């Protein structure tokens, strides 16, 4: 890591919220993914039940 001499530090916009926007933009998809894991369980169970019924 390095910082260029006389490099301005931006403190407006998204930089007010976070030091590096990439951190912020990576957190949102990860949180969405974590929230979808429990939701994905129910369709998975239903699919398994339907497949079991179709095999009879």
Number of C-alpha atoms within 10 A of each C-alpha: 2 4 7 6 6 6 7 8 8 10 11 8 9 12 13 11 11 13 13 11 14 9 10 14 11 10 12 11 11 11 10 10 12 11 11 11 10 10 11 10 10 11 11 11 11 11 11 12 11 11 11 10 9 8 6 5
